[in-house]
Amino acid sequence: MVLQQDGVAGPPVFLRAAGHPLRWRLLGELARSDRQVHELTALVGQPQNLVSYHLGQLRKANLVSGRRSAADGRDTYYRLDLAGCGRLLAATGGALHPALRLAPPPAPVAPQAAVSVLFLCTGNSTRSPMAEALLRQQATATRPGAVVRVRSAGSHPKPVHPRAVAVMAERGIDLGGARPRRLDEFIGERFDYVITLCDRVREVCPEFPGHPESMHWSIPDPAREPDGYPAFQRAAAELSERIGFLQYRIAADIAAASNAANSNTEEP
């Protein structure tokens, strides 16, 4: 908290970082998907040097982080720390008045319609089968009755990594019988959400019918990390956190579509 000369507390860090209109737009785009600078430049319609400057300000505030692309090390994917934003937003309200401190959001409501999600990575051996299993587990636990069809595949599938099986077992999930699938098996199928988990597969991801919501989560391949098993634990933790936020996105999208459909029905 920053104190001004008159002793009154200055704006909390979230307001100082996110209050600029362009930075707010960047946060909104990154809330949907990890992005590269040139993608953000196109989305917000601003010069690259200006976008890079404001991304730097968001990084200084620890709202955004960057990871070198595994497909092309000259590129960087930027990611929004949604959990960190939530903590800072809660503190922002409390800094003005205790009554305004945000409460944790309610669990997402189970959708009435079935939702289909496809996770993709290169090998379908670690990240994507872990994500598939985690979403299935979380959807069942937080939204009883939810109908979620979740699949995973890889551009060059190989057997599920033993450490992925072990780290999922820590979370009460059995990946021992998981069968790797080729991306080609699902071309032509309709999904509501297609989520790429590795930078390489994003570059070869085909178009799917029905224009599904496309997202990218730039998550390093734990099998390539030097510290071994802890890298698999970090990948599982990041996937679990992102999937928790994904469920709120799905619930909000379904509610919006339902409201739009009801409005059209009610028109004379």
C-alpha positions as CSV (number, residue, x, y, z in Angstrom):
1,M,0.0,0.0,0.0
2,V,1.3,3.4,-1.0
3,L,0.8,6.4,1.3
4,Q,0.4,9.9,-0.2
5,Q,1.9,13.0,1.5
6,D,-1.4,13.7,3.3
7,G,-1.2,10.2,4.9
8,V,-4.1,8.8,2.8
9,A,-3.4,5.5,1.2
10,G,-2.7,5.6,-2.6
11,P,-4.4,3.3,-5.1
12,P,-3.7,-0.4,-4.6
13,V,-1.3,-2.1,-7.0
14,F,-4.1,-3.7,-9.1
15,L,-5.7,-0.3,-9.8
16,R,-2.4,1.3,-10.7
17,A,-1.4,-1.5,-13.0
18,A,-4.8,-2.3,-14.6
19,G,-6.4,1.1,-14.6
20,H,-4.9,2.2,-18.0
21,P,-7.4,1.5,-20.8
22,L,-4.9,-0.3,-23.0
23,R,-3.6,-2.4,-20.1
24,W,-7.2,-3.4,-19.2
25,R,-7.8,-4.5,-22.8
26,L,-4.6,-6.6,-22.8
27,L,-5.7,-8.2,-19.5
28,G,-9.0,-9.1,-21.1
29,E,-7.4,-10.7,-24.1
30,L,-4.9,-12.7,-21.9
31,A,-7.8,-13.8,-19.7
32,R,-9.0,-15.9,-22.7
33,S,-5.8,-17.3,-24.0
34,D,-2.0,-17.0,-23.8
35,R,-0.8,-14.7,-26.6
36,Q,2.3,-13.5,-28.4
37,V,3.0,-9.7,-28.7
38,H,2.1,-9.6,-32.4
39,E,-1.2,-11.3,-31.7
40,L,-2.0,-8.8,-29.0
41,T,-1.0,-5.9,-31.3
42,A,-3.5,-7.1,-33.9
43,L,-6.3,-7.6,-31.3
44,V,-6.0,-4.2,-29.7
45,G,-5.0,-2.3,-32.8
46,Q,-2.0,-0.5,-31.3
47,P,1.7,-0.4,-32.3
48,Q,3.9,-3.2,-31.1
49,N,6.2,-0.9,-29.1
50,L,3.3,0.5,-27.2
51,V,1.9,-3.0,-26.5
52,S,5.3,-4.2,-25.3
53,Y,5.7,-1.2,-23.0
54,H,2.3,-1.8,-21.3
55,L,3.0,-5.6,-21.1
56,G,6.2,-4.6,-19.3
57,Q,4.2,-2.6,-16.8
58,L,1.9,-5.5,-16.2
59,R,4.8,-7.8,-15.7
60,K,6.3,-5.4,-13.1
61,A,3.0,-5.7,-11.2
62,N,3.2,-9.5,-11.4
63,L,-0.1,-9.7,-13.2
64,V,1.4,-11.1,-16.4
65,S,4.3,-13.5,-17.0
66,G,6.1,-14.5,-20.2
67,R,7.5,-17.9,-21.4
68,R,9.7,-18.5,-24.4
69,S,7.9,-20.5,-27.1
70,A,8.9,-24.1,-27.3
71,A,8.2,-23.9,-31.1
72,D,10.3,-20.8,-31.7
73,G,12.5,-19.5,-29.0
74,R,12.4,-16.0,-30.5
75,D,8.8,-15.7,-29.6
76,T,7.3,-15.3,-26.1
77,Y,3.9,-16.3,-24.9
78,Y,2.3,-14.0,-22.3
79,R,0.0,-15.4,-19.6
80,L,-2.3,-13.7,-17.2
81,D,-2.1,-14.8,-13.5
82,L,-5.9,-15.1,-12.9
83,A,-5.4,-16.4,-9.3
84,G,-3.1,-13.5,-8.5
85,C,-5.6,-11.0,-10.1
86,G,-8.3,-12.5,-7.8
87,R,-6.3,-11.9,-4.7
88,L,-5.4,-8.4,-5.7
89,L,-9.0,-7.6,-6.6
90,A,-10.1,-8.8,-3.2
91,A,-7.5,-6.7,-1.5
92,T,-8.5,-3.7,-3.6
93,G,-12.0,-3.6,-2.3
94,G,-10.8,-4.1,1.2
95,A,-8.4,-1.2,1.0
96,L,-11.3,1.2,0.4
97,H,-13.6,-0.3,3.0
98,P,-13.7,-3.7,4.8
99,A,-17.2,-4.3,3.6
100,L,-16.0,-4.3,0.0
101,R,-13.6,-7.1,0.3
102,L,-14.6,-9.6,-2.3
103,A,-15.9,-13.0,-1.3
104,P,-14.8,-16.2,-3.2
105,P,-17.1,-16.7,-6.2
106,P,-19.7,-19.4,-6.0
107,A,-19.1,-22.7,-7.7
108,P,-20.1,-22.6,-11.4
109,V,-23.6,-23.9,-12.1
110,A,-23.9,-27.2,-14.0
111,P,-24.9,-26.5,-17.6
112,Q,-28.1,-27.9,-19.0
113,A,-26.5,-28.7,-22.3
114,A,-23.6,-31.0,-22.9
115,V,-20.2,-29.3,-23.3
116,S,-17.3,-30.8,-25.3
117,V,-13.7,-30.0,-24.8
118,L,-10.6,-31.2,-26.7
119,F,-7.1,-30.8,-25.2
120,L,-4.1,-31.1,-27.6
121,C,-0.4,-31.4,-27.2
122,T,2.4,-33.0,-29.3
123,G,2.7,-36.5,-27.7
124,N,-0.7,-36.9,-25.9
125,S,1.6,-38.5,-23.3
126,T,1.7,-35.9,-20.4
127,R,-0.1,-32.5,-20.6
128,S,-3.2,-33.3,-22.6
129,P,-4.2,-36.6,-20.9
130,M,-3.5,-35.0,-17.5
131,A,-5.8,-32.0,-18.5
132,E,-8.5,-34.4,-19.8
133,A,-8.5,-36.3,-16.5
134,L,-8.4,-33.2,-14.3
135,L,-11.3,-31.6,-16.1
136,R,-13.4,-34.7,-15.9
137,Q,-12.6,-35.0,-12.2
138,Q,-13.2,-31.4,-11.3
139,A,-16.4,-31.1,-13.4
140,T,-17.8,-34.1,-11.5
141,A,-16.8,-32.8,-8.1
142,T,-17.8,-29.2,-8.4
143,R,-20.9,-29.5,-10.7
144,P,-22.8,-32.8,-10.0
145,G,-24.9,-33.5,-13.0
146,A,-22.7,-31.6,-15.4
147,V,-22.5,-33.2,-18.9
148,V,-18.9,-32.7,-20.0
149,R,-17.4,-34.6,-22.9
150,V,-13.7,-34.2,-22.7
151,R,-11.0,-35.7,-25.0
152,S,-7.3,-35.3,-25.6
153,A,-5.0,-36.1,-28.6
154,G,-1.5,-35.4,-30.0
155,S,0.0,-34.6,-33.3
156,H,2.6,-37.3,-32.7
157,P,1.2,-39.5,-30.0
158,K,3.4,-41.8,-27.8
159,P,2.7,-43.8,-24.7
160,V,1.6,-42.0,-21.5
161,H,4.6,-41.0,-19.5
162,P,5.0,-43.0,-16.2
163,R,5.5,-39.8,-14.2
164,A,2.3,-38.4,-15.6
165,V,0.6,-41.6,-14.3
166,A,2.3,-41.2,-10.9
167,V,1.5,-37.5,-10.5
168,M,-2.2,-38.1,-11.3
169,A,-2.3,-40.9,-8.8
170,E,-1.3,-38.3,-6.2
171,R,-4.6,-36.6,-7.1
172,G,-6.7,-39.8,-7.0
173,I,-6.8,-40.2,-10.8
174,D,-5.9,-43.4,-12.6
175,L,-4.1,-42.7,-15.9
176,G,-2.8,-46.2,-16.2
177,G,-5.3,-47.3,-18.9
178,A,-5.1,-44.1,-20.9
179,R,-4.6,-44.7,-24.7
180,P,-2.8,-42.0,-26.7
181,R,-4.8,-40.7,-29.7
182,R,-3.8,-39.0,-32.9
183,L,-5.2,-35.6,-33.6
184,D,-6.4,-36.9,-36.9
185,E,-9.0,-39.1,-35.1
186,F,-11.0,-36.0,-34.1
187,I,-10.8,-33.9,-37.3
188,G,-14.4,-33.4,-38.4
189,E,-15.8,-33.7,-34.9
190,R,-17.5,-30.7,-33.3
191,F,-16.2,-29.3,-30.0
192,D,-17.2,-26.3,-28.0
193,Y,-13.6,-25.6,-26.8
194,V,-10.3,-26.6,-28.4
195,I,-7.3,-26.0,-26.0
196,T,-3.7,-26.3,-27.2
197,L,-1.2,-27.0,-24.4
198,C,2.0,-26.9,-26.3
199,D,3.4,-24.3,-28.6
200,R,4.3,-26.7,-31.4
201,V,0.9,-28.3,-31.7
202,R,-0.7,-24.8,-31.8
203,E,1.1,-24.1,-35.0
204,V,-0.3,-27.2,-36.7
205,C,-3.8,-27.3,-35.1
206,P,-6.4,-27.7,-37.8
207,E,-9.8,-25.9,-38.1
208,F,-12.6,-27.7,-36.4
209,P,-16.2,-27.6,-37.6
210,G,-18.6,-25.2,-35.8
211,H,-15.9,-22.6,-35.0
212,P,-15.2,-23.8,-31.4
213,E,-13.6,-21.4,-28.8
214,S,-9.9,-21.7,-29.4
215,M,-7.5,-21.2,-26.4
216,H,-3.8,-21.7,-25.9
217,W,-2.1,-22.5,-22.6
218,S,1.7,-22.4,-23.1
219,I,2.8,-25.0,-20.6
220,P,6.3,-26.4,-20.8
221,D,6.7,-30.2,-21.4
222,P,7.7,-31.6,-18.0
223,A,9.4,-34.5,-19.7
224,R,12.0,-32.0,-21.0
225,E,12.6,-30.2,-17.7
226,P,15.8,-30.9,-15.9
227,D,14.4,-31.4,-12.4
228,G,12.4,-34.5,-13.3
229,Y,9.3,-35.4,-11.2
230,P,8.8,-31.9,-9.6
231,A,8.2,-30.6,-13.2
232,F,5.3,-33.0,-13.6
233,Q,3.9,-31.8,-10.3
234,R,4.2,-28.2,-11.4
235,A,2.5,-29.0,-14.7
236,A,-0.4,-30.8,-12.9
237,A,-0.8,-27.8,-10.5
238,E,-0.9,-25.3,-13.4
239,L,-3.4,-27.4,-15.3
240,S,-5.6,-27.8,-12.3
241,E,-5.6,-24.1,-11.7
242,R,-6.4,-23.2,-15.3
243,I,-9.1,-25.8,-15.5
244,G,-10.8,-24.4,-12.4
245,F,-11.0,-21.0,-14.2
246,L,-12.1,-22.7,-17.4
247,Q,-15.2,-24.0,-15.7
248,Y,-16.3,-20.5,-14.9
249,R,-15.7,-19.4,-18.5
250,I,-17.8,-22.4,-19.7
251,A,-20.6,-21.6,-17.3
252,A,-20.6,-17.9,-18.3
253,D,-20.6,-18.7,-22.0
254,I,-23.6,-21.1,-21.6
255,A,-25.5,-18.6,-19.6
256,A,-24.9,-15.9,-22.2
257,A,-26.0,-18.2,-25.0
258,S,-29.1,-19.2,-23.0
259,N,-30.0,-15.6,-22.3
260,A,-29.6,-14.7,-26.0
261,A,-31.8,-17.6,-27.0
262,N,-34.5,-16.7,-24.5
263,S,-34.4,-13.1,-25.8
264,N,-34.9,-14.2,-29.4
265,T,-37.8,-16.4,-28.3
266,E,-39.6,-13.6,-26.5
267,E,-39.4,-11.2,-29.4
268,P,-42.8,-10.7,-31.1
